[in-house]
Amino acid sequence: MTVLNPLVEQASALMDLDRHDDARALLARRIAEDPSDANAWLHLATCHLTLRDFDEALAAAGEAAALSPETSYAQYVRTISLRRLGRPDEALAAAHEAIRLAPNGFRGFIALSEALGAWQPRWPEALDAAATAVRLGPEEVGAHYALWKAALFNGRLDVSRQAVRETLRIDPQNAWALTEWAGYVAAEAASPPLTGAGAKLPAAADAFATALAVDPQGTWLRQGLDRTVFRMLRGTRWLGLLCLVLAALAGRVFPTGDDPTALPGPLGTRLYALALMAAVWGFGAWRRYRAMRGGVRMSLWSLVRRVGRARLIVGQSAWCTLTAVVIVTVPWTERTVPQVLFWVALVPTLLTVWYERAEMRG
């Protein structure tokens, strides 16, 4: 089964490009020409399996197995199809047959792990079978996927994470692994859940954007990126509030016991406060924004355009910062106006933060 018909070769190339419908049409032509071509049946079974047409995959794999009984891969396809069709006993028998035909082949143990997953008491056996598949095929993504799945059944999150990590080592553009990794990074960034932006949020946003580049139709990935960017956006309010406090101190907005009537504040102190505010935004927002990948930046501005609460956050951050600049640059000779500005900027922003946290707790 090493020499392929030209039509089967073309179909195999199309399958490598994820054009399984086109490949299936070519394989149907070849089978019409020569129904005894076991390779064509085997490739057709793979196409059906990828497209989740399990009945057709089972039938095609059965034809391949009948024409070439020594082919372990046909039994692998039969196992997966039978498992999906709710025929666990037959799936287990097909998996054992795949291992008998190729005792050192990793796919047989992937099939066995899949078949054993039908019975919860046998989940530890499924994990052992998947581990054997990884040992026999350490560079095979399918083996690591089987280990990841079996590890989740058994609550072995450390093993499942390692399987994802190994998959990304083998195939850095693997859509499934990138999606899982984005979930791991996002979960780390979300704990504890009420701490603002957090240092891990940019890494989570980058992971989501990387996965989206491979799977642009991933709705969960898009939602995850939006949530992460939204949390990063919320952190900018604290920058604005910090600027507001700096301005109140430098502009002597509130009287102190030392010299309650000394207005306006010293020019040098106010200029220094302006420099500190610029540093706060430069290091806290602009530098982080410039380090973002393009997809994260696009998501940020898209979120601001689409979501009213995101626009509210941007407005509050800008309002607090603008108020701080006004307070610190104008040489006030009395405190009423800057105090009013300070409280008008501070109170609504803090109330919004409190409401969001209460909403998250609820």
C-alpha positions as CSV (number, residue, x, y, z in Angstrom):
1,M,0.0,0.0,0.0
2,T,2.9,2.3,-0.7
3,V,2.2,3.2,-4.3
4,L,-0.6,5.7,-4.6
5,N,-2.8,6.3,-7.6
6,P,-2.3,9.9,-8.9
7,L,-5.9,10.8,-7.9
8,V,-5.2,9.5,-4.4
9,E,-2.0,11.5,-4.3
10,Q,-3.9,14.7,-5.3
11,A,-6.5,14.0,-2.7
12,S,-3.8,13.5,0.0
13,A,-2.4,16.9,-0.9
14,L,-5.8,18.5,-0.7
15,M,-6.3,16.9,2.7
16,D,-3.0,18.4,3.9
17,L,-4.5,21.8,2.9
18,D,-7.8,21.0,4.9
19,R,-9.7,20.8,1.6
20,H,-11.4,17.6,2.6
21,D,-14.6,18.1,0.5
22,D,-12.5,18.5,-2.7
23,A,-10.4,15.5,-1.6
24,R,-13.5,13.4,-1.1
25,A,-14.7,14.2,-4.6
26,L,-11.4,13.0,-6.1
27,L,-11.5,9.8,-4.0
28,A,-15.0,9.1,-5.1
29,R,-13.8,9.3,-8.7
30,R,-11.0,6.9,-8.0
31,I,-13.2,4.4,-6.2
32,A,-15.6,4.5,-9.2
33,E,-12.7,3.7,-11.4
34,D,-11.3,0.9,-9.2
35,P,-13.4,-0.2,-6.2
36,S,-10.5,-2.4,-5.0
37,D,-8.1,0.5,-4.3
38,A,-7.7,0.1,-0.5
39,N,-5.7,3.3,-0.3
40,A,-8.5,5.3,-1.8
41,W,-11.0,3.8,0.7
42,L,-8.6,4.5,3.6
43,H,-8.1,8.2,2.5
44,L,-11.9,8.5,2.0
45,A,-12.5,7.2,5.5
46,T,-10.0,9.8,6.9
47,C,-11.9,12.6,5.0
48,H,-15.2,11.4,6.4
49,L,-13.7,11.2,9.9
50,T,-12.3,14.7,9.7
51,L,-15.7,16.0,8.5
52,R,-17.4,14.1,11.3
53,D,-19.4,12.0,9.0
54,F,-19.0,8.9,11.2
55,D,-21.3,6.5,9.4
56,E,-19.6,7.1,6.1
57,A,-16.2,6.9,7.8
58,L,-17.1,3.6,9.4
59,A,-18.3,2.2,6.0
60,A,-15.2,3.4,4.1
61,A,-12.8,2.1,6.8
62,G,-14.6,-1.3,6.7
63,E,-14.0,-1.5,2.9
64,A,-10.4,-0.6,3.5
65,A,-10.1,-3.3,6.2
66,A,-11.7,-5.9,4.0
67,L,-9.4,-5.1,1.0
68,S,-6.3,-4.9,3.2
69,P,-6.8,-6.7,6.5
70,E,-3.3,-6.0,7.7
71,T,-3.9,-2.3,7.8
72,S,-4.0,-1.1,11.4
73,Y,-5.1,2.5,10.5
74,A,-8.4,1.2,9.2
75,Q,-9.1,-0.2,12.6
76,Y,-8.1,3.1,14.2
77,V,-10.7,4.9,12.0
78,R,-13.3,2.2,12.9
79,T,-12.6,2.7,16.6
80,I,-13.1,6.5,16.5
81,S,-16.2,6.2,14.3
82,L,-17.8,3.5,16.5
83,R,-17.1,5.4,19.6
84,R,-18.8,8.5,18.2
85,L,-21.7,6.4,17.1
86,G,-22.3,5.1,20.6
87,R,-21.1,1.6,20.0
88,P,-18.4,1.2,22.7
89,D,-18.0,-2.6,22.8
90,E,-17.3,-2.7,19.0
91,A,-15.0,0.3,19.4
92,L,-13.0,-1.5,22.0
93,A,-12.7,-4.6,19.9
94,A,-11.5,-2.5,16.9
95,A,-8.9,-0.8,19.1
96,H,-7.6,-4.2,20.3
97,E,-7.4,-5.3,16.7
98,A,-5.4,-2.2,15.7
99,I,-2.9,-2.9,18.5
100,R,-2.7,-6.6,17.4
101,L,-1.9,-5.5,13.8
102,A,0.7,-2.9,14.9
103,P,1.8,-3.5,18.5
104,N,4.4,-0.7,18.3
105,G,2.2,1.8,16.6
106,F,1.0,4.8,18.5
107,R,-2.4,5.0,16.8
108,G,-3.6,1.7,18.2
109,F,-3.1,3.0,21.7
110,I,-4.8,6.3,20.8
111,A,-7.7,4.2,19.7
112,L,-7.6,2.1,22.9
113,S,-7.6,5.3,25.0
114,E,-10.6,6.6,23.1
115,A,-12.5,3.4,23.4
116,L,-11.9,3.0,27.1
117,G,-13.2,6.5,27.7
118,A,-16.7,5.1,27.3
119,W,-16.5,3.6,30.8
120,Q,-15.8,5.9,33.7
121,P,-14.3,3.1,35.9
122,R,-11.7,2.5,33.1
123,W,-10.6,6.1,32.7
124,P,-7.3,5.3,34.5
125,E,-6.7,2.6,31.8
126,A,-7.5,5.2,29.1
127,L,-4.8,7.5,30.6
128,D,-2.3,4.6,30.6
129,A,-3.1,3.8,27.0
130,A,-2.6,7.5,26.0
131,A,0.7,7.6,27.8
132,T,1.8,4.6,25.9
133,A,0.8,6.3,22.6
134,V,3.0,9.3,23.6
135,R,5.9,7.0,24.4
136,L,5.6,5.3,21.0
137,G,5.0,8.5,19.1
138,P,6.6,11.4,21.1
139,E,6.5,13.7,18.1
140,E,2.9,13.0,17.1
141,V,0.3,15.6,17.9
142,G,-2.5,13.0,18.0
143,A,-0.8,11.1,20.8
144,H,-0.5,14.3,22.9
145,Y,-4.1,15.1,22.2
146,A,-5.2,11.7,23.4
147,L,-3.1,12.2,26.6
148,W,-4.7,15.6,27.2
149,K,-8.2,14.2,26.8
150,A,-7.6,11.2,29.1
151,A,-5.8,13.4,31.7
152,L,-8.9,15.7,31.8
153,F,-11.1,12.6,32.4
154,N,-8.9,11.7,35.4
155,G,-8.5,15.2,36.8
156,R,-4.8,15.3,36.0
157,L,-4.6,19.0,35.0
158,D,-0.8,18.9,35.3
159,V,-0.6,16.2,32.6
160,S,-3.1,17.8,30.4
161,R,-1.2,21.1,30.5
162,Q,2.0,19.3,29.7
163,A,0.4,17.7,26.7
164,V,-0.7,21.1,25.4
165,R,2.8,22.4,25.9
166,E,4.4,19.5,24.0
167,T,1.9,19.9,21.2
168,L,2.9,23.6,20.8
169,R,6.6,22.5,20.8
170,I,5.8,20.1,17.9
171,D,3.4,22.4,16.1
172,P,3.4,26.0,17.2
173,Q,0.4,26.8,15.0
174,N,-1.8,24.0,16.2
175,A,-5.3,25.6,16.7
176,W,-6.5,23.3,19.4
177,A,-3.3,23.7,21.5
178,L,-3.3,27.4,21.1
179,T,-6.9,27.7,22.2
180,E,-6.2,25.5,25.3
181,W,-3.1,27.5,26.1
182,A,-5.0,30.8,25.9
183,G,-7.5,29.3,28.4
184,Y,-4.7,28.4,30.8
185,V,-3.1,31.8,30.6
186,A,-6.4,33.6,31.0
187,A,-7.3,31.5,34.0
188,E,-4.0,32.5,35.6
189,A,-4.6,36.1,34.9
190,A,-8.1,35.9,36.4
191,S,-6.9,34.8,39.9
192,P,-7.5,36.5,42.1
193,P,-10.5,37.7,40.1
194,L,-11.0,41.2,41.5
195,T,-7.5,42.7,41.3
196,G,-7.8,45.0,38.3
197,A,-5.7,44.6,35.2
198,G,-2.9,42.4,36.7
199,A,0.5,41.8,35.3
200,K,-0.5,38.6,33.4
201,L,-3.3,40.2,31.4
202,P,-1.0,41.2,28.4
203,A,0.2,37.6,28.2
204,A,-3.3,36.3,28.2
205,A,-4.4,38.8,25.5
206,D,-1.4,37.8,23.4
207,A,-2.3,34.1,23.8
208,F,-5.8,34.8,22.6
209,A,-4.7,36.8,19.7
210,T,-2.2,34.1,18.6
211,A,-4.9,31.5,18.7
212,L,-7.3,33.7,16.8
213,A,-4.7,34.2,14.1
214,V,-4.8,30.4,13.5
215,D,-8.6,30.0,14.1
216,P,-10.3,33.3,13.1
217,Q,-13.7,31.8,13.5
218,G,-13.2,30.9,17.1
219,T,-16.0,32.6,18.9
220,W,-14.8,31.6,22.4
221,L,-11.3,33.0,21.5
222,R,-12.9,36.3,20.4
223,Q,-14.9,36.6,23.6
224,G,-11.9,35.7,25.7
225,L,-9.8,38.4,24.0
226,D,-12.5,40.9,24.5
227,R,-12.8,40.1,28.2
228,T,-9.1,40.3,28.7
229,V,-8.7,43.6,26.8
230,F,-11.7,44.9,28.8
231,R,-9.9,44.1,32.1
232,M,-6.8,45.8,30.8
233,L,-8.8,48.8,29.9
234,R,-10.3,49.0,33.4
235,G,-6.8,49.3,34.8
236,T,-6.3,52.7,33.1
237,R,-8.8,54.2,35.5
238,W,-6.3,53.6,38.3
239,L,-3.7,55.5,36.3
240,G,-6.1,58.5,36.0
241,L,-7.0,58.3,39.7
242,L,-3.3,58.2,40.6
243,C,-2.7,61.3,38.5
244,L,-5.6,63.0,40.3
245,V,-4.1,62.3,43.7
246,L,-0.7,63.6,42.5
247,A,-2.3,66.8,41.3
248,A,-4.2,67.3,44.6
249,L,-1.0,67.0,46.5
250,A,1.1,69.2,44.3
251,G,-1.6,71.8,43.9
252,R,-2.3,71.9,47.6
253,V,-6.0,71.3,46.9
254,F,-6.7,70.4,50.5
255,P,-5.2,72.4,53.4
256,T,-2.6,71.0,55.7
257,G,-1.5,71.8,59.2
258,D,1.8,73.1,58.0
259,D,0.7,76.0,55.8
260,P,-3.0,75.9,54.9
261,T,-3.1,79.2,53.1
262,A,0.0,78.8,50.8
263,L,-1.6,79.1,47.4
264,P,-0.8,78.6,44.6
265,G,1.5,75.7,45.1
266,P,5.2,76.0,44.1
267,L,5.7,76.0,40.3
268,G,8.5,73.5,40.6
269,T,6.4,71.1,42.5
270,R,3.5,71.3,40.1
271,L,5.8,70.8,37.1
272,Y,7.3,67.8,38.8
273,A,3.8,66.4,39.3
274,L,3.1,66.8,35.6
275,A,6.3,64.9,34.8
276,L,5.2,62.1,37.2
277,M,1.8,62.0,35.5
278,A,3.5,61.6,32.1
279,A,5.6,58.8,33.5
280,V,2.5,57.1,35.0
281,W,0.8,57.0,31.6
282,G,4.0,56.4,29.7
283,F,5.0,53.3,31.6
284,G,1.6,52.2,32.7
285,A,-0.3,52.5,29.4
286,W,1.6,53.7,26.4
287,R,4.6,51.4,26.8
288,R,2.3,48.4,27.3
289,Y,0.2,49.4,24.4
290,R,3.2,49.7,22.1
291,A,4.3,46.2,23.1
292,M,0.9,44.7,22.2
293,R,0.6,42.7,19.0
294,G,-1.5,44.1,16.3
295,G,-4.5,41.8,16.9
296,V,-4.7,43.0,20.5
297,R,-4.6,46.6,19.5
298,M,-7.3,46.1,17.0
299,S,-9.5,44.3,19.6
300,L,-9.0,47.2,22.0
301,W,-10.3,49.8,19.7
302,S,-13.0,47.6,18.4
303,L,-14.2,47.0,22.0
304,V,-14.2,50.8,22.6
305,R,-16.4,51.3,19.5
306,R,-18.8,48.4,20.2
307,V,-19.2,48.4,24.0
308,G,-20.7,51.4,25.9
309,R,-19.0,50.4,29.2
310,A,-15.6,50.4,27.5
311,R,-16.2,53.9,26.3
312,L,-17.3,54.9,29.8
313,I,-14.0,53.6,31.2
314,V,-12.0,55.5,28.6
315,G,-14.0,58.6,29.4
316,Q,-13.4,58.3,33.1
317,S,-9.7,57.7,32.7
318,A,-9.4,60.7,30.4
319,W,-11.6,62.9,32.7
320,C,-9.5,62.1,35.8
321,T,-6.3,62.8,33.9
322,L,-7.6,66.0,32.3
323,T,-8.9,67.2,35.7
324,A,-5.5,66.5,37.3
325,V,-3.7,68.5,34.6
326,V,-6.1,71.4,35.1
327,I,-5.6,71.3,38.9
328,V,-1.9,71.2,38.7
329,T,-1.3,73.8,35.9
330,V,-3.6,76.6,37.0
331,P,-2.1,78.8,39.7
332,W,-5.2,78.6,42.0
333,T,-5.5,81.3,44.6
334,E,-8.4,79.7,46.4
335,R,-9.4,76.0,46.9
336,T,-13.2,75.8,46.1
337,V,-12.9,75.2,42.4
338,P,-10.1,72.7,42.4
339,Q,-11.8,70.8,45.3
340,V,-15.0,70.6,43.3
341,L,-13.1,69.4,40.2
342,F,-11.3,66.8,42.4
343,W,-14.5,65.3,43.9
344,V,-16.4,65.4,40.6
345,A,-13.7,63.4,39.0
346,L,-13.0,61.0,41.9
347,V,-16.4,60.1,43.2
348,P,-18.2,58.9,40.0
349,T,-15.1,56.9,39.0
350,L,-14.8,55.2,42.4
351,L,-18.6,54.5,42.4
352,T,-18.3,52.8,39.0
353,V,-15.3,50.7,40.2
354,W,-17.3,49.7,43.3
355,Y,-20.4,48.8,41.2
356,E,-18.3,46.6,38.8
357,R,-16.7,44.7,41.7
358,A,-20.1,44.2,43.3
359,E,-21.4,42.9,40.0
360,M,-18.5,40.5,39.7
361,R,-19.0,39.2,43.2
362,G,-22.7,38.7,42.6
